[in-house]
Amino acid sequence: MFLDEVNVLVASGKGGDGIVHFRREKYVPRGGPDGGDGGAGGSVLLKLEPSLNTLSSFRRRRHFRAEAGRPGGPNNRQGKSGNDLELPVPPGTIAYHEQGHMLGELLPGTERLLVARGGRGGRGNARYANSRNQAPRMAEKGEPGEEYRLRLELRLIADIGIVGVPNAGKSSLLAAVTNAHPKIGDYPFTTLEPNLGVAEINPERFLVLADIPGLIEGAHQGAGLGAAFLRHVARTRVLIHLVDGAAEDPLADYSQINAELALYQPQVGSKPQIVAVNKLDLPQVRSGWEQLEAGFARLGVHPRPVSALARSGLKELLQEAARLAAKTEPPAPDQIPIYRPEPELANFDVRQRDDGSWEIEGEALERAAAMTYWEYEEAVRRFQRLMLRLGVNQTLREAGVREGDLVRIGGHELEWRE
């Protein structure tokens, strides 16, 4: 089954903890602190894999977590960093954050996209030694990793997109000019998923064609199959608009498809098109060709007569498509990726809960709390100085905190003392 949209949960690895340790050797007096730093946590990246053309690798697994960093060791040994986790995705994959903003797009030339950065390794007590504090009993825990829900959306990358109403012969055309083997039938909606094929124009020129499942009126709003696959049209340079010559009203079908493309995205509706009237092998289509050609001429369109079944007119159609694609720039991404700055430490909110306790919310401040060794007095005093410097204490007093109140920061509970 073709899979072109999926929601996944990704989590980078936590950084390794720094340690408190002192060098102790029999003949080395005043050995001093030698606690090493923790290793960095692994990051989660999307990796471009040209051989893929679907997101089906995410069908059975939706949760991904990178390796955590190892803690530091004595003698200033740094912990091993966690391995990065690379998730292979096909070209044309766009990653969206759960809040809706675009993280980036994997196109040829963009090999990897970072979606969750690994946590920094905590510093060992050797890093805190100075002339005034030669034996620090404090260290830093590893930074927590990032966890996000992402929506991955695939837009197939093809030079030519074949569009038309159901049963116009799009799959037959793709099979006739490439080595693709799509399902072909004499009933509407035979094609339930996009198909890709490669056509050889000459030994040095190839075209990638995409057969887009049949569109009907209202496709841009979810009718039929079009809503799920219209996005794949956006990645093509040129469209071959295949018209069913044996239809009741080919001109109406042509206008309807163009309207759906424009309603989906204006830039899709304005893509260069080559109109081809299919099924010229049928007697009734051949006899009505001149009248049909005249009808298109009134719209300013000069269609090409072809027959996917008899394979007539296809070489000329592909050559024209190749010439048009060669002078058409590839489509630009729909959106510019949004790169958000790291959260500032001073940004926090204080609120009182229903049970009378207080909660401090702030991503950067919560990370600082998670990286604090609460069992070491020096580390606790360092965090207290941080809260004082940022104005957290003053904000709590102004909000009405009282002696003995419970204050929560992240997963930690503290008791307020003046």
Contacts in CASP RR format, 6 or more apart in sequence:
PFRMAT RR
TARGET T0000
AUTHOR 0000-0000-0000
METHOD contacts of the structure
MODEL  1
MFLDEVNVLVASGKGGDGIVHFRREKYVPRGGPDGGDGGAGGSVLLKLEP
SLNTLSSFRRRRHFRAEAGRPGGPNNRQGKSGNDLELPVPPGTIAYHEQG
HMLGELLPGTERLLVARGGRGGRGNARYANSRNQAPRMAEKGEPGEEYRL
RLELRLIADIGIVGVPNAGKSSLLAAVTNAHPKIGDYPFTTLEPNLGVAE
INPERFLVLADIPGLIEGAHQGAGLGAAFLRHVARTRVLIHLVDGAAEDP
LADYSQINAELALYQPQVGSKPQIVAVNKLDLPQVRSGWEQLEAGFARLG
VHPRPVSALARSGLKELLQEAARLAAKTEPPAPDQIPIYRPEPELANFDV
RQRDDGSWEIEGEALERAAAMTYWEYEEAVRRFQRLMLRLGVNQTLREAG
VREGDLVRIGGHELEWRE
1 56 0 8 1.000
1 59 0 8 1.000
1 193 0 8 1.000
2 54 0 8 1.000
2 56 0 8 1.000
2 192 0 8 1.000
2 193 0 8 1.000
2 194 0 8 1.000
3 54 0 8 1.000
3 55 0 8 1.000
3 56 0 8 1.000
3 58 0 8 1.000
3 59 0 8 1.000
3 154 0 8 1.000
4 54 0 8 1.000
4 55 0 8 1.000
4 153 0 8 1.000
4 154 0 8 1.000
4 155 0 8 1.000
4 156 0 8 1.000
4 194 0 8 1.000
4 228 0 8 1.000
4 229 0 8 1.000
4 231 0 8 1.000
4 232 0 8 1.000
5 55 0 8 1.000
5 151 0 8 1.000
5 152 0 8 1.000
5 153 0 8 1.000
5 154 0 8 1.000
5 228 0 8 1.000
6 55 0 8 1.000
6 58 0 8 1.000
6 59 0 8 1.000
6 62 0 8 1.000
6 151 0 8 1.000
6 152 0 8 1.000
7 62 0 8 1.000
7 149 0 8 1.000
7 150 0 8 1.000
7 151 0 8 1.000
7 152 0 8 1.000
8 58 0 8 1.000
8 62 0 8 1.000
8 63 0 8 1.000
8 64 0 8 1.000
8 149 0 8 1.000
8 150 0 8 1.000
8 152 0 8 1.000
9 62 0 8 1.000
9 63 0 8 1.000
9 64 0 8 1.000
9 147 0 8 1.000
9 148 0 8 1.000
9 149 0 8 1.000
9 150 0 8 1.000
10 44 0 8 1.000
10 64 0 8 1.000
10 65 0 8 1.000
10 87 0 8 1.000
10 115 0 8 1.000
10 116 0 8 1.000
10 147 0 8 1.000
10 148 0 8 1.000
10 150 0 8 1.000
11 44 0 8 1.000
11 63 0 8 1.000
11 64 0 8 1.000
11 65 0 8 1.000
11 66 0 8 1.000
11 116 0 8 1.000
11 145 0 8 1.000
11 146 0 8 1.000
11 147 0 8 1.000
11 148 0 8 1.000
12 41 0 8 1.000
12 42 0 8 1.000
12 43 0 8 1.000
12 44 0 8 1.000
12 65 0 8 1.000
12 66 0 8 1.000
12 116 0 8 1.000
12 117 0 8 1.000
12 118 0 8 1.000
12 119 0 8 1.000
12 145 0 8 1.000
12 146 0 8 1.000
12 147 0 8 1.000
13 41 0 8 1.000
13 42 0 8 1.000
13 43 0 8 1.000
13 65 0 8 1.000
13 66 0 8 1.000
13 67 0 8 1.000
13 68 0 8 1.000
13 69 0 8 1.000
13 82 0 8 1.000
13 118 0 8 1.000
13 119 0 8 1.000
13 145 0 8 1.000
14 41 0 8 1.000
14 68 0 8 1.000
14 69 0 8 1.000
14 118 0 8 1.000
14 119 0 8 1.000
14 142 0 8 1.000
14 143 0 8 1.000
14 144 0 8 1.000
14 145 0 8 1.000
15 38 0 8 1.000
15 39 0 8 1.000
15 40 0 8 1.000
15 41 0 8 1.000
15 68 0 8 1.000
15 69 0 8 1.000
15 118 0 8 1.000
15 119 0 8 1.000
15 120 0 8 1.000
15 121 0 8 1.000
15 122 0 8 1.000
15 142 0 8 1.000
15 143 0 8 1.000
15 144 0 8 1.000
15 145 0 8 1.000
16 38 0 8 1.000
16 39 0 8 1.000
16 40 0 8 1.000
16 41 0 8 1.000
16 68 0 8 1.000
16 69 0 8 1.000
16 70 0 8 1.000
16 71 0 8 1.000
16 72 0 8 1.000
16 79 0 8 1.000
16 121 0 8 1.000
16 122 0 8 1.000
16 141 0 8 1.000
16 142 0 8 1.000
17 38 0 8 1.000
17 71 0 8 1.000
17 72 0 8 1.000
17 121 0 8 1.000
17 122 0 8 1.000
17 139 0 8 1.000
17 140 0 8 1.000
17 141 0 8 1.000
17 142 0 8 1.000
18 35 0 8 1.000
18 36 0 8 1.000
18 37 0 8 1.000
18 38 0 8 1.000
18 71 0 8 1.000
18 72 0 8 1.000
18 73 0 8 1.000
18 121 0 8 1.000
18 122 0 8 1.000
18 123 0 8 1.000
18 124 0 8 1.000
18 125 0 8 1.000
18 139 0 8 1.000
18 140 0 8 1.000
18 141 0 8 1.000
18 142 0 8 1.000
19 35 0 8 1.000
19 36 0 8 1.000
19 38 0 8 1.000
19 71 0 8 1.000
19 72 0 8 1.000
19 73 0 8 1.000
19 74 0 8 1.000
19 124 0 8 1.000
19 125 0 8 1.000
19 139 0 8 1.000
20 33 0 8 1.000
20 35 0 8 1.000
20 124 0 8 1.000
20 125 0 8 1.000
20 136 0 8 1.000
20 137 0 8 1.000
20 138 0 8 1.000
20 139 0 8 1.000
20 373 0 8 1.000
20 376 0 8 1.000
21 33 0 8 1.000
21 34 0 8 1.000
21 35 0 8 1.000
21 36 0 8 1.000
21 73 0 8 1.000
21 74 0 8 1.000
21 125 0 8 1.000
22 31 0 8 1.000
22 32 0 8 1.000
22 33 0 8 1.000
22 34 0 8 1.000
22 35 0 8 1.000
22 125 0 8 1.000
22 135 0 8 1.000
23 31 0 8 1.000
23 32 0 8 1.000
23 33 0 8 1.000
23 34 0 8 1.000
23 74 0 8 1.000
23 75 0 8 1.000
24 31 0 8 1.000
25 31 0 8 1.000
32 129 0 8 1.000
32 134 0 8 1.000
32 135 0 8 1.000
33 124 0 8 1.000
33 125 0 8 1.000
33 126 0 8 1.000
33 128 0 8 1.000
33 129 0 8 1.000
33 134 0 8 1.000
33 135 0 8 1.000
33 136 0 8 1.000
34 74 0 8 1.000
34 75 0 8 1.000
34 76 0 8 1.000
34 126 0 8 1.000
35 72 0 8 1.000
35 73 0 8 1.000
35 74 0 8 1.000
35 75 0 8 1.000
35 76 0 8 1.000
35 124 0 8 1.000
35 125 0 8 1.000
35 126 0 8 1.000
35 139 0 8 1.000
36 72 0 8 1.000
36 73 0 8 1.000
36 74 0 8 1.000
36 76 0 8 1.000
36 77 0 8 1.000
36 78 0 8 1.000
36 79 0 8 1.000
36 123 0 8 1.000
36 124 0 8 1.000
36 125 0 8 1.000
36 126 0 8 1.000
36 127 0 8 1.000
37 72 0 8 1.000
37 78 0 8 1.000
37 79 0 8 1.000
37 121 0 8 1.000
37 122 0 8 1.000
37 123 0 8 1.000
37 124 0 8 1.000
37 127 0 8 1.000
38 69 0 8 1.000
38 70 0 8 1.000
38 71 0 8 1.000
38 72 0 8 1.000
38 78 0 8 1.000
38 79 0 8 1.000
38 121 0 8 1.000
38 122 0 8 1.000
38 123 0 8 1.000
38 124 0 8 1.000
38 142 0 8 1.000
39 69 0 8 1.000
39 70 0 8 1.000
39 71 0 8 1.000
39 72 0 8 1.000
39 78 0 8 1.000
39 79 0 8 1.000
39 80 0 8 1.000
39 81 0 8 1.000
39 82 0 8 1.000
39 121 0 8 1.000
39 122 0 8 1.000
40 69 0 8 1.000
40 81 0 8 1.000
40 82 0 8 1.000
40 118 0 8 1.000
40 119 0 8 1.000
40 120 0 8 1.000
40 121 0 8 1.000
41 66 0 8 1.000
41 67 0 8 1.000
41 68 0 8 1.000
41 69 0 8 1.000
41 81 0 8 1.000
41 82 0 8 1.000
41 118 0 8 1.000
41 119 0 8 1.000
41 120 0 8 1.000
41 121 0 8 1.000
41 145 0 8 1.000
42 66 0 8 1.000
42 67 0 8 1.000
42 68 0 8 1.000
42 69 0 8 1.000
42 81 0 8 1.000
42 82 0 8 1.000
42 83 0 8 1.000
42 84 0 8 1.000
42 85 0 8 1.000
42 118 0 8 1.000
42 119 0 8 1.000
43 66 0 8 1.000
43 84 0 8 1.000
43 85 0 8 1.000
43 114 0 8 1.000
43 116 0 8 1.000
43 117 0 8 1.000
43 118 0 8 1.000
44 64 0 8 1.000
44 65 0 8 1.000
44 66 0 8 1.000
44 84 0 8 1.000
44 85 0 8 1.000
44 87 0 8 1.000
44 114 0 8 1.000
44 115 0 8 1.000
44 116 0 8 1.000
44 118 0 8 1.000
45 84 0 8 1.000
45 85 0 8 1.000
45 86 0 8 1.000
45 87 0 8 1.000
45 112 0 8 1.000
45 113 0 8 1.000
45 114 0 8 1.000
45 115 0 8 1.000
46 86 0 8 1.000
46 87 0 8 1.000
46 89 0 8 1.000
46 93 0 8 1.000
46 95 0 8 1.000
46 106 0 8 1.000
46 112 0 8 1.000
46 113 0 8 1.000
46 115 0 8 1.000
46 152 0 8 1.000
47 86 0 8 1.000
47 87 0 8 1.000
47 88 0 8 1.000
47 89 0 8 1.000
47 111 0 8 1.000
47 112 0 8 1.000
48 88 0 8 1.000
48 89 0 8 1.000
48 90 0 8 1.000
48 91 0 8 1.000
48 93 0 8 1.000
48 106 0 8 1.000
48 107 0 8 1.000
48 108 0 8 1.000
48 109 0 8 1.000
48 110 0 8 1.000
48 111 0 8 1.000
48 112 0 8 1.000
49 88 0 8 1.000
49 89 0 8 1.000
49 90 0 8 1.000
50 90 0 8 1.000
50 91 0 8 1.000
50 108 0 8 1.000
52 88 0 8 1.000
52 89 0 8 1.000
52 90 0 8 1.000
52 91 0 8 1.000
53 90 0 8 1.000
53 156 0 8 1.000
53 196 0 8 1.000
54 90 0 8 1.000
54 154 0 8 1.000
55 89 0 8 1.000
55 90 0 8 1.000
55 93 0 8 1.000
55 152 0 8 1.000
55 154 0 8 1.000
57 88 0 8 1.000
58 152 0 8 1.000
64 85 0 8 1.000
64 87 0 8 1.000
65 85 0 8 1.000
66 82 0 8 1.000
66 83 0 8 1.000
66 84 0 8 1.000
66 85 0 8 1.000
66 116 0 8 1.000
66 118 0 8 1.000
67 82 0 8 1.000
67 83 0 8 1.000
67 85 0 8 1.000
68 82 0 8 1.000
69 79 0 8 1.000
69 80 0 8 1.000
69 81 0 8 1.000
69 82 0 8 1.000
69 121 0 8 1.000
70 79 0 8 1.000
70 80 0 8 1.000
70 81 0 8 1.000
70 82 0 8 1.000
71 79 0 8 1.000
72 78 0 8 1.000
72 79 0 8 1.000
72 124 0 8 1.000
73 79 0 8 1.000
76 126 0 8 1.000
86 112 0 8 1.000
89 106 0 8 1.000
89 152 0 8 1.000
89 154 0 8 1.000
90 106 0 8 1.000
90 154 0 8 1.000
91 106 0 8 1.000
91 107 0 8 1.000
91 108 0 8 1.000
91 157 0 8 1.000
92 105 0 8 1.000
92 106 0 8 1.000
92 107 0 8 1.000
92 154 0 8 1.000
92 155 0 8 1.000
92 156 0 8 1.000
92 157 0 8 1.000
92 235 0 8 1.000
93 105 0 8 1.000
93 106 0 8 1.000
93 152 0 8 1.000
93 153 0 8 1.000
93 154 0 8 1.000
93 155 0 8 1.000
94 102 0 8 1.000
94 104 0 8 1.000
94 105 0 8 1.000
94 106 0 8 1.000
94 152 0 8 1.000
94 153 0 8 1.000
94 154 0 8 1.000
94 155 0 8 1.000
94 333 0 8 1.000
95 102 0 8 1.000
95 103 0 8 1.000
95 104 0 8 1.000
95 105 0 8 1.000
95 106 0 8 1.000
95 113 0 8 1.000
95 115 0 8 1.000
95 150 0 8 1.000
95 151 0 8 1.000
95 152 0 8 1.000
96 102 0 8 1.000
96 103 0 8 1.000
96 150 0 8 1.000
96 151 0 8 1.000
96 152 0 8 1.000
96 153 0 8 1.000
97 103 0 8 1.000
97 148 0 8 1.000
97 150 0 8 1.000
98 148 0 8 1.000
98 149 0 8 1.000
98 150 0 8 1.000
98 151 0 8 1.000
100 151 0 8 1.000
101 338 0 8 1.000
101 340 0 8 1.000
102 335 0 8 1.000
102 336 0 8 1.000
102 337 0 8 1.000
102 338 0 8 1.000
103 113 0 8 1.000
103 115 0 8 1.000
103 150 0 8 1.000
103 337 0 8 1.000
103 338 0 8 1.000
104 113 0 8 1.000
104 333 0 8 1.000
104 337 0 8 1.000
105 113 0 8 1.000
105 333 0 8 1.000
105 337 0 8 1.000
106 113 0 8 1.000
107 157 0 8 1.000
107 333 0 8 1.000
108 157 0 8 1.000
115 148 0 8 1.000
115 150 0 8 1.000
116 145 0 8 1.000
116 146 0 8 1.000
116 147 0 8 1.000
116 148 0 8 1.000
117 145 0 8 1.000
117 146 0 8 1.000
118 143 0 8 1.000
118 145 0 8 1.000
118 146 0 8 1.000
119 142 0 8 1.000
119 143 0 8 1.000
119 144 0 8 1.000
119 145 0 8 1.000
119 146 0 8 1.000
120 142 0 8 1.000
120 143 0 8 1.000
121 140 0 8 1.000
121 142 0 8 1.000
121 143 0 8 1.000
122 139 0 8 1.000
122 140 0 8 1.000
122 141 0 8 1.000
122 142 0 8 1.000
122 143 0 8 1.000
122 371 0 8 1.000
123 139 0 8 1.000
123 140 0 8 1.000
124 139 0 8 1.000
124 140 0 8 1.000
125 136 0 8 1.000
125 137 0 8 1.000
125 138 0 8 1.000
125 139 0 8 1.000
128 136 0 8 1.000
128 138 0 8 1.000
128 139 0 8 1.000
129 135 0 8 1.000
129 136 0 8 1.000
136 378 0 8 1.000
137 376 0 8 1.000
137 377 0 8 1.000
137 378 0 8 1.000
138 373 0 8 1.000
138 376 0 8 1.000
138 378 0 8 1.000
138 379 0 8 1.000
138 382 0 8 1.000
139 373 0 8 1.000
139 376 0 8 1.000
139 379 0 8 1.000
140 371 0 8 1.000
140 372 0 8 1.000
140 373 0 8 1.000
140 379 0 8 1.000
141 370 0 8 1.000
141 371 0 8 1.000
141 372 0 8 1.000
141 373 0 8 1.000
142 370 0 8 1.000
142 371 0 8 1.000
143 367 0 8 1.000
143 370 0 8 1.000
143 371 0 8 1.000
144 367 0 8 1.000
144 370 0 8 1.000
144 371 0 8 1.000
153 231 0 8 1.000
155 231 0 8 1.000
155 232 0 8 1.000
155 234 0 8 1.000
155 235 0 8 1.000
156 194 0 8 1.000
156 196 0 8 1.000
156 210 0 8 1.000
156 232 0 8 1.000
156 235 0 8 1.000
157 208 0 8 1.000
157 235 0 8 1.000
158 196 0 8 1.000
158 208 0 8 1.000
158 209 0 8 1.000
158 210 0 8 1.000
158 232 0 8 1.000
158 235 0 8 1.000
158 236 0 8 1.000
159 207 0 8 1.000
159 208 0 8 1.000
159 209 0 8 1.000
159 236 0 8 1.000
159 237 0 8 1.000
159 238 0 8 1.000
159 321 0 8 1.000
159 325 0 8 1.000
160 207 0 8 1.000
160 208 0 8 1.000
160 209 0 8 1.000
160 210 0 8 1.000
160 236 0 8 1.000
160 237 0 8 1.000
160 238 0 8 1.000
160 239 0 8 1.000
160 240 0 8 1.000
160 321 0 8 1.000
160 325 0 8 1.000
161 209 0 8 1.000
161 210 0 8 1.000
161 211 0 8 1.000
161 212 0 8 1.000
161 233 0 8 1.000
161 236 0 8 1.000
161 238 0 8 1.000
161 239 0 8 1.000
161 240 0 8 1.000
162 170 0 8 1.000
162 173 0 8 1.000
162 174 0 8 1.000
162 209 0 8 1.000
162 210 0 8 1.000
162 211 0 8 1.000
162 212 0 8 1.000
162 239 0 8 1.000
162 240 0 8 1.000
162 242 0 8 1.000
163 170 0 8 1.000
163 212 0 8 1.000
163 214 0 8 1.000
163 215 0 8 1.000
163 233 0 8 1.000
163 239 0 8 1.000
163 240 0 8 1.000
163 241 0 8 1.000
163 242 0 8 1.000
163 257 0 8 1.000
163 261 0 8 1.000
164 170 0 8 1.000
164 212 0 8 1.000
164 214 0 8 1.000
164 215 0 8 1.000
164 241 0 8 1.000
164 242 0 8 1.000
164 243 0 8 1.000
164 244 0 8 1.000
164 253 0 8 1.000
164 257 0 8 1.000
165 214 0 8 1.000
165 215 0 8 1.000
165 216 0 8 1.000
165 244 0 8 1.000
165 247 0 8 1.000
165 253 0 8 1.000
165 256 0 8 1.000
165 257 0 8 1.000
166 188 0 8 1.000
166 189 0 8 1.000
166 190 0 8 1.000
166 214 0 8 1.000
166 215 0 8 1.000
166 216 0 8 1.000
167 186 0 8 1.000
167 187 0 8 1.000
167 188 0 8 1.000
167 190 0 8 1.000
167 244 0 8 1.000
168 214 0 8 1.000
168 242 0 8 1.000
168 243 0 8 1.000
168 244 0 8 1.000
168 247 0 8 1.000
168 253 0 8 1.000
168 278 0 8 1.000
169 242 0 8 1.000
169 244 0 8 1.000
169 278 0 8 1.000
169 279 0 8 1.000
169 308 0 8 1.000
170 191 0 8 1.000
170 211 0 8 1.000
170 212 0 8 1.000
170 214 0 8 1.000
170 242 0 8 1.000
171 182 0 8 1.000
171 183 0 8 1.000
171 184 0 8 1.000
171 185 0 8 1.000
171 190 0 8 1.000
171 191 0 8 1.000
171 195 0 8 1.000
171 211 0 8 1.000
172 184 0 8 1.000
172 278 0 8 1.000
172 308 0 8 1.000
172 309 0 8 1.000
173 211 0 8 1.000
173 240 0 8 1.000
173 242 0 8 1.000
173 276 0 8 1.000
173 278 0 8 1.000
173 306 0 8 1.000
173 308 0 8 1.000
173 314 0 8 1.000
174 180 0 8 1.000
174 182 0 8 1.000
174 195 0 8 1.000
174 197 0 8 1.000
174 209 0 8 1.000
174 211 0 8 1.000
175 181 0 8 1.000
175 182 0 8 1.000
175 184 0 8 1.000
175 308 0 8 1.000
176 308 0 8 1.000
176 309 0 8 1.000
176 311 0 8 1.000
176 314 0 8 1.000
177 199 0 8 1.000
177 209 0 8 1.000
177 314 0 8 1.000
177 318 0 8 1.000
178 197 0 8 1.000
178 198 0 8 1.000
178 199 0 8 1.000
178 209 0 8 1.000
179 197 0 8 1.000
179 198 0 8 1.000
180 195 0 8 1.000
180 196 0 8 1.000
180 197 0 8 1.000
180 211 0 8 1.000
182 191 0 8 1.000
182 195 0 8 1.000
182 211 0 8 1.000
183 190 0 8 1.000
183 191 0 8 1.000
183 192 0 8 1.000
184 190 0 8 1.000
188 214 0 8 1.000
189 213 0 8 1.000
189 214 0 8 1.000
189 224 0 8 1.000
189 225 0 8 1.000
191 211 0 8 1.000
191 213 0 8 1.000
191 214 0 8 1.000
192 213 0 8 1.000
192 225 0 8 1.000
193 213 0 8 1.000
193 229 0 8 1.000
194 210 0 8 1.000
194 211 0 8 1.000
194 212 0 8 1.000
194 213 0 8 1.000
194 229 0 8 1.000
194 232 0 8 1.000
195 210 0 8 1.000
195 211 0 8 1.000
196 208 0 8 1.000
196 209 0 8 1.000
196 210 0 8 1.000
196 211 0 8 1.000
197 208 0 8 1.000
197 209 0 8 1.000
197 210 0 8 1.000
198 206 0 8 1.000
198 207 0 8 1.000
198 208 0 8 1.000
198 209 0 8 1.000
199 206 0 8 1.000
199 207 0 8 1.000
199 209 0 8 1.000
199 318 0 8 1.000
200 206 0 8 1.000
201 207 0 8 1.000
201 318 0 8 1.000
201 319 0 8 1.000
201 322 0 8 1.000
205 322 0 8 1.000
207 318 0 8 1.000
207 321 0 8 1.000
207 322 0 8 1.000
207 325 0 8 1.000
209 240 0 8 1.000
210 232 0 8 1.000
210 236 0 8 1.000
212 226 0 8 1.000
212 229 0 8 1.000
212 230 0 8 1.000
212 232 0 8 1.000
212 233 0 8 1.000
213 225 0 8 1.000
213 226 0 8 1.000
213 228 0 8 1.000
213 229 0 8 1.000
214 225 0 8 1.000
214 226 0 8 1.000
215 225 0 8 1.000
215 226 0 8 1.000
215 230 0 8 1.000
215 257 0 8 1.000
215 260 0 8 1.000
215 261 0 8 1.000
216 223 0 8 1.000
216 224 0 8 1.000
216 226 0 8 1.000
216 256 0 8 1.000
216 260 0 8 1.000
217 223 0 8 1.000
217 256 0 8 1.000
217 260 0 8 1.000
218 224 0 8 1.000
218 260 0 8 1.000
218 263 0 8 1.000
219 225 0 8 1.000
219 226 0 8 1.000
219 227 0 8 1.000
219 230 0 8 1.000
219 260 0 8 1.000
219 264 0 8 1.000
220 226 0 8 1.000
220 227 0 8 1.000
220 230 0 8 1.000
220 260 0 8 1.000
220 263 0 8 1.000
220 264 0 8 1.000
221 227 0 8 1.000
222 228 0 8 1.000
226 260 0 8 1.000
230 260 0 8 1.000
230 261 0 8 1.000
230 264 0 8 1.000
230 268 0 8 1.000
233 239 0 8 1.000
233 261 0 8 1.000
233 264 0 8 1.000
233 268 0 8 1.000
233 271 0 8 1.000
234 265 0 8 1.000
234 267 0 8 1.000
234 268 0 8 1.000
234 331 0 8 1.000
234 334 0 8 1.000
235 331 0 8 1.000
236 271 0 8 1.000
236 331 0 8 1.000
237 271 0 8 1.000
237 272 0 8 1.000
237 324 0 8 1.000
237 325 0 8 1.000
237 328 0 8 1.000
237 329 0 8 1.000
237 330 0 8 1.000
237 331 0 8 1.000
238 271 0 8 1.000
238 272 0 8 1.000
238 273 0 8 1.000
238 274 0 8 1.000
238 321 0 8 1.000
238 324 0 8 1.000
238 325 0 8 1.000
238 328 0 8 1.000
239 261 0 8 1.000
239 271 0 8 1.000
239 272 0 8 1.000
239 273 0 8 1.000
239 274 0 8 1.000
240 273 0 8 1.000
240 274 0 8 1.000
240 276 0 8 1.000
240 317 0 8 1.000
240 321 0 8 1.000
241 254 0 8 1.000
241 257 0 8 1.000
241 258 0 8 1.000
241 273 0 8 1.000
241 274 0 8 1.000
241 275 0 8 1.000
241 276 0 8 1.000
242 276 0 8 1.000
242 278 0 8 1.000
243 250 0 8 1.000
243 253 0 8 1.000
243 254 0 8 1.000
243 275 0 8 1.000
243 276 0 8 1.000
243 277 0 8 1.000
243 278 0 8 1.000
243 303 0 8 1.000
244 250 0 8 1.000
244 253 0 8 1.000
244 278 0 8 1.000
244 279 0 8 1.000
245 277 0 8 1.000
245 278 0 8 1.000
245 279 0 8 1.000
245 280 0 8 1.000
245 282 0 8 1.000
245 285 0 8 1.000
245 292 0 8 1.000
246 279 0 8 1.000
246 282 0 8 1.000
246 284 0 8 1.000
246 285 0 8 1.000
247 253 0 8 1.000
250 277 0 8 1.000
250 292 0 8 1.000
251 292 0 8 1.000
251 295 0 8 1.000
251 296 0 8 1.000
251 299 0 8 1.000
254 275 0 8 1.000
254 296 0 8 1.000
254 299 0 8 1.000
254 301 0 8 1.000
258 269 0 8 1.000
261 268 0 8 1.000
261 269 0 8 1.000
261 271 0 8 1.000
262 268 0 8 1.000
262 269 0 8 1.000
262 270 0 8 1.000
265 334 0 8 1.000
267 331 0 8 1.000
272 324 0 8 1.000
272 328 0 8 1.000
274 304 0 8 1.000
274 317 0 8 1.000
274 320 0 8 1.000
274 321 0 8 1.000
274 324 0 8 1.000
275 296 0 8 1.000
275 301 0 8 1.000
275 302 0 8 1.000
275 303 0 8 1.000
275 304 0 8 1.000
276 303 0 8 1.000
276 304 0 8 1.000
276 305 0 8 1.000
276 306 0 8 1.000
276 317 0 8 1.000
277 285 0 8 1.000
277 289 0 8 1.000
277 292 0 8 1.000
277 303 0 8 1.000
277 304 0 8 1.000
277 305 0 8 1.000
277 306 0 8 1.000
278 306 0 8 1.000
278 307 0 8 1.000
278 308 0 8 1.000
279 285 0 8 1.000
279 307 0 8 1.000
279 308 0 8 1.000
279 309 0 8 1.000
280 286 0 8 1.000
280 289 0 8 1.000
280 305 0 8 1.000
280 306 0 8 1.000
280 307 0 8 1.000
280 310 0 8 1.000
280 312 0 8 1.000
281 307 0 8 1.000
281 309 0 8 1.000
281 310 0 8 1.000
281 312 0 8 1.000
289 305 0 8 1.000
292 303 0 8 1.000
293 303 0 8 1.000
293 305 0 8 1.000
296 302 0 8 1.000
296 303 0 8 1.000
304 313 0 8 1.000
304 316 0 8 1.000
304 317 0 8 1.000
304 320 0 8 1.000
305 313 0 8 1.000
306 312 0 8 1.000
306 313 0 8 1.000
306 314 0 8 1.000
306 317 0 8 1.000
307 313 0 8 1.000
308 314 0 8 1.000
342 364 0 8 1.000
343 362 0 8 1.000
343 363 0 8 1.000
343 364 0 8 1.000
344 364 0 8 1.000
345 364 0 8 1.000
345 365 0 8 1.000
345 368 0 8 1.000
345 386 0 8 1.000
345 390 0 8 1.000
346 390 0 8 1.000
347 362 0 8 1.000
347 363 0 8 1.000
347 364 0 8 1.000
348 360 0 8 1.000
348 361 0 8 1.000
348 362 0 8 1.000
348 365 0 8 1.000
348 390 0 8 1.000
348 392 0 8 1.000
348 395 0 8 1.000
349 360 0 8 1.000
349 361 0 8 1.000
349 362 0 8 1.000
350 358 0 8 1.000
350 359 0 8 1.000
350 360 0 8 1.000
350 361 0 8 1.000
350 392 0 8 1.000
350 395 0 8 1.000
350 396 0 8 1.000
350 399 0 8 1.000
351 358 0 8 1.000
351 359 0 8 1.000
351 361 0 8 1.000
352 358 0 8 1.000
352 359 0 8 1.000
352 399 0 8 1.000
353 359 0 8 1.000
356 405 0 8 1.000
356 406 0 8 1.000
357 405 0 8 1.000
357 406 0 8 1.000
357 407 0 8 1.000
357 408 0 8 1.000
358 396 0 8 1.000
358 399 0 8 1.000
358 401 0 8 1.000
358 405 0 8 1.000
358 406 0 8 1.000
358 407 0 8 1.000
358 408 0 8 1.000
358 416 0 8 1.000
359 407 0 8 1.000
359 408 0 8 1.000
359 409 0 8 1.000
360 366 0 8 1.000
360 392 0 8 1.000
360 396 0 8 1.000
360 407 0 8 1.000
360 408 0 8 1.000
360 409 0 8 1.000
360 410 0 8 1.000
361 410 0 8 1.000
365 390 0 8 1.000
365 392 0 8 1.000
365 409 0 8 1.000
366 409 0 8 1.000
366 410 0 8 1.000
366 411 0 8 1.000
368 383 0 8 1.000
368 386 0 8 1.000
369 383 0 8 1.000
369 409 0 8 1.000
369 410 0 8 1.000
369 411 0 8 1.000
369 412 0 8 1.000
370 410 0 8 1.000
370 411 0 8 1.000
370 412 0 8 1.000
372 379 0 8 1.000
372 380 0 8 1.000
372 382 0 8 1.000
372 383 0 8 1.000
372 412 0 8 1.000
373 379 0 8 1.000
374 380 0 8 1.000
374 412 0 8 1.000
387 393 0 8 1.000
396 407 0 8 1.000
396 416 0 8 1.000
401 407 0 8 1.000
401 416 0 8 1.000
402 416 0 8 1.000
403 416 0 8 1.000
403 417 0 8 1.000
403 418 0 8 1.000
404 415 0 8 1.000
404 416 0 8 1.000
404 417 0 8 1.000
405 415 0 8 1.000
405 416 0 8 1.000
406 413 0 8 1.000
406 414 0 8 1.000
406 415 0 8 1.000
406 416 0 8 1.000
407 413 0 8 1.000
407 414 0 8 1.000
407 415 0 8 1.000
407 416 0 8 1.000
408 414 0 8 1.000
END
